[in-house]
Structure formats: structure tokens, C-alpha cells
Amino acid sequence: MENKDIIIAQATANGLGAVSIVRLSGQGCIEMVNAQFSKNLSQKKSHTLHYGTLKGASGGAIDDCLVSLFRNPTSYTKEDSIEISSHGSPYIVQSIINTFIQKGARMAQRGEFTMRAFLNGQLDLTQAEAVADLIAADTEKSHQIALEQLRGGYSQKLKALRHELVQLASLLELELDFGEEDVEFADRSQLKATVAQLKSEVSKLLNSYEAGNAIKLGIKTVIAGKPNAGKSTLLNALLQDDRAIVSPQAGTTRDTIEEELVLDGIKYILTDTAGLHLSEDQIEKVGIEKAKAKLKLADLVLYVVDSSNLDDLNNVSSEISDLVYSGKMLLILNKSDISTLSEAGLDVTKLDVPYLLCSAMNGSNIKELKSKMSNLVISEEITDSAILTNQRHFDALHKTKTAINQVQIGLENGLTGDLLAIHIRDCLYQIGLITGEISTDDLLENIFSSFCIGK
């Protein structure tokens, strides 16, 4: 791909604001802006600011602006770049853009500035994708993960894996050059140990995906249970707000209610659902079906049981075993202030799910509930700088692991070096797809089309 065009776009959000920024990048953009600016930029150093009047194509003043100058190769795109800070009037912004389009620039496509940074070697593909994640991050943890990836923590892990694979491939390829002499340059026992270590590293990354992706998108948390168990009261207690209608009458909630809660820097998407039971009410039946559908997509289920009801307590084990859900479950034994747990025949310690006794009505143990929710979704991988959050990366690493398995099987069966090398080259190909060492126009278009214009 050639980047000869000068591209331009607004880098700040559309609409009225105190300040707006218009970006230009490409060879000749400094000269283009210089011709319309009251200060001479031609001899100015990179990373300098200049205040002056910007003129339109007809020569009239558009606005008094602050121009930021970045010379190649030390700019974001590694090209000559300009950022024009003006007053945040949509008319002013459009006038600036129109002026430079008339002078030969063109509107940037989605993500084109970052694509140029990738194509010019400023970022690898995982870092470029992290830019979009950083912009979209709305919690502390999602921000932390995206920032680590932008800084190259994840890339370094992949580069280390790739280096080990290249070393293995080199030794096996060398054996092929001396095939007639039956020489083994790669010690097979050492090869087995290295491959096992590589498989362990790839597995660790794959295992981090579920939690990493949940943190990026939010933990889908479904509050479920029988009618009148206190689900809506629990939602209100977690949010510390009267979000859901609470009534002693069973079946108050007939549709799903969705709200967001941030705990320890992680977003939880809480969904209050209709009570699960047999019903002849057609509207309620629709709500129950929606609840069941939500359970199948949940990352975390808070199953609420009325611990003051002996029948509910004694049937909870069969209820849970009949429940179709994904993710993890936390059993909430609600109404602890009037609980009959001591009278029930239920031994909660023998259940297959963790549990907590609380009272949503008076707030008892709600703090402990929030702590348990965090402990259920935060794993050791979350503290690592290399966390998998991208479906494309997950798919490629899964194929990498499959190829590594083939290498292990080949080593056990005494496979020749040329056949082992085929599987190792497959591993290298898949990792190259992640980092961008191997890429296609279609792949890049698919990735960068999700970016905002101006980035």
C-alpha cells in the first residue's frame, strides 16, 4: 500500500465544544498548512506549537488557531503531520477541512491514521488494535489491559514465542540441508521440552481470553430465581438505587431490566429477569423465556433463593441442576433476616456452587456479595500484562496450539524434520497474522474499519 496522499479529518468529537482538532498527515502537509497560516512553519522543529491565523482557500481568515507540528519519522504516523486546534464551532471545523481538500488533501478513511502508523512500522497490528480498545475503554481494568497492549506487553509475549519457533524451524531446516548425512542438529529431547513450554505459553494466553474479553465488553451478570425471591430488591441493593419495581406480589418483573455496575474497575452488566416458574399468563411466559435466553449467555449467574421459604430451600438443589446456564453461578440465599435455613434439610456446603447468605432488603452482606462477584471473575491471568481480549487473536492462537500439538505428536512418533518443520511454519504463520507480519488488504480493512474517523 502506498501512502502518497495527504489525509485530513477531525480528531475530536463532532458538535459544539471549546476546542476542536483537525489532523493532517502525509508528505507535503506541512507546506500545505504553511501556505494558509500567518506564521512560517517551514523551518520550525518537530513537536512545536505555533499560534496564528489560519486563512481559507479564498484568503479570508477562518480562525486564530494553535498549530502542532510533527515531522517524520517522529510523528504518530511516522509521516509529516499537523494538528490544528481551533474554536469548537462545526462551521470553523468544516471550513478548515474544506480549505485543505480544495488544496489537494482528501478525507481520511476510518482508522487511516493508525493504519499508516502500522504500515510505517510505528506499531504492530496488536498495538494498532489496542488503540481502538483504549478509546472504547470505559472501566479501569479495560483501560489497563488496552494500555498494556498498546505499550507492547502482549506483543512482546508473541515475539518471544515467535523467536523460539524460529529457532526450532532453523535447526530443522538445517537438518534438511544435510539430509543425506543423517545429521540431527536439533536434540529431540530438548525439542520436546521447548515445544511443551511453547504449548504451555499459548494455553495460558488462550485461557485468559474468557476473562479478558469479559472485562473488555463487561461481565454479563443475570439475576435469576423463582418469583418473589427478591431479585429486583437485590438489583436495587447492588446499584444502591430504586431501579426496579419491588412488590410483595409475585411476578412483578415480566421483562428484563438491564443496568451497569462497576466493581474493582470491572463493568458488570446486571440483568434482572422474570421469576422462573410454570405460568399460564402469556405475557409472563414471554418474560420467562427471555430470562432463560439470558441465562444461556451469562458470564455470571446470581441465583436468588428465598431462604425464609422452606419449600424453596429444600428444592434449590434440583432447581440448579435443571437450570440451563453458561458461565459461573453464585447462589444467593436471600432474606437472611428471616431465614429458615437452620430448619431446612439443605446442606449448602454440599452444593456444587458457591453461596452467600444475605438480605437485599436491609443491605446485609451486600458488600461481601460484591467481593464474591469480583473473586469469581478475576483470575490470575488478569494481573498479567499479556491478556487475550480479541476474537481474531484467539482464533489464530487456537490454530497455533493445534499446530504445536501436531509437532508434539510428530516428535513422539519419530517424524522426520521436514514434516515437523511444516507444522512449525504453520505456527509462525498464525502468530504472524496476529502481529501483522503477515497481512492482507482485506484483513487490514476489516480491522481499521471499526476505528473512528480521525484516528
Buried (B, 14 or more C-beta within 10 A) or exposed (E): EEBEBBBBBBBBEEEEBEEBBBBBBBEBBBEBBBEBBBEEBEEBEBEEEBEBEBBBBEEEEBBEBBBBBBBBEEBBBBBBBBBBBBBBBEEBBEBBBBBBBEBEBBEBBBBBBBBBBBBBEBBBBBBBBBBBBBEBBEBBBBBBBBBBBBEBBBBEBBBEBBEBBEEBBEBBBBBEEEEEEEEEBBEEEEBBEBBEEBBEBBEBBBBBBBBBBBBBBBBBBBBBBBBBBBBBBBBBBBBEEEBBEBEEEBBBBBBBBBBEBEBBBBBBBBBBBBBBEEBEEEEBBBBBEBBBEBBEEBBBBBBBBBBBBBEBBEBBBEBBEEBEBBBBBBBBBBBBEEBBBEEBEBEBEEBEBEBBBBBBBEEBBBEEBBBBBBEBBBBEBBEBBBBBBBEBBBEBBEBBBBBBEBBBEBBEEEBEBEEBBBBBBBBBBBBBBBBBBBBEEEBBEEBBEEBBBBB
